[in-house]
Amino acid sequence: MHWLQHHWYRITPLHLILFPVSLVFRGLVAFRRALYRNRIFSSDQLLLPVIVVGNISVGGTGKTPLTLALAEQLAERGWHPLIVSRGYGGKSQRPQQVAADSTAQQVGDEPLLMARRGTCPVWIGRDRVATAHAAMQIHPQCDIVLCDDGLQHYRLQRDVEIAVIDGARGFGNGLMLPAGPLREPVARLQTVDAVVVNGGDILPGQYAMHLSGEHFYNLLDPGKTVAAAHFHAIRNHAVAGIGHPQRYFQHLESMGISFTPHAFPDHHPYSAEDLAFANCDAILLTEKDAVKCTAFADARYWVLRVDAKIESTLIDHILRKITPNGLQAA
């Protein structure tokens, strides 16, 4: 899949070969959605309001940082959020809570990242409806559900749909899988409740988001933090196994840090051999990668904490759709 992504953001002869398959995929996507829309396939509604965060393209757009930002802002307004995720990349199939000491191999890297933030309970499971029900029994105080990466998971009914767009890469060549990066056609954005653009320009009615990260913490000693200047005069290697590694590398460059970049496939399962770099004083990681490196890390491993900055009007818009009084917790 990694080599195929190279073709999704440019025009190459491969598109002519894959375009017929892309048309078949587009038809299957439309047919499946119609089955749910016409109630031929059943869907389940929870007793709590459900906010789904997702995208229409493959690869990192910022869904997980946005989910965390929404959870934090909802908590600040008196809500008690619950995050439900598929747990992609983990071995677990049955519903379970993600603990701070869970492993990425078991629960997936993104759920573990979210759980370690400690904002709210995080649960994973292949069946997200069953997972939500199990979590609600254990956490009766929770009064709103955030579904991370669930835009195409139609079996779970939702009160609010939020689609995240990568403002830098957009929709690539505009084609659907496998000829392009799209899971659903761009027209799908007309049916969601909010479109959030991660970096770049926004259109009327859309909401801006940007990722902010200024400090690094040591992977073995998280209480030890440093600013970018710590890395200005040493030999650095930067590692990114995320949907859009170049975004991370560009952020480091904007901080004045010189480094040797190492891009890995999204959700890559790291080993010590992967990061055995010569002439290396510091290894700079994303949070998503860091949760998979703790077992073999040494003092050279540093993690950049990144937070999504979003407009408060997005939360206002969400709450107006799910609460009778508009902005207050139930």
Protein Blocks (a to p, Z undefined) as FASTA:
>chain_A
ZZmmmmmmcccfklmmmmmmmmmmmmmmmmmmmmmmnomaccdddfbdcdddddfbecje
hlmmmmmmmmmmmmmnopacddddehioiabfbdcdddfkbcfklnojklmmmmmnomac
cdddfblmlmmmmmmmmmmmbcbdcdehillmmkbccfbdcddddfklmnonopacfkbm
bfbdfklmmmmmbdcdeehjddehiacdddddfbdcdfklmmbccdfklmmmcccddddd
dfblmlmmmmmmmnopacddddddehiacdfklmmcghifbdcddfklmmmmmmmgcfkl
ccddddddddfklmmmmmmmmpfnlpacZZ
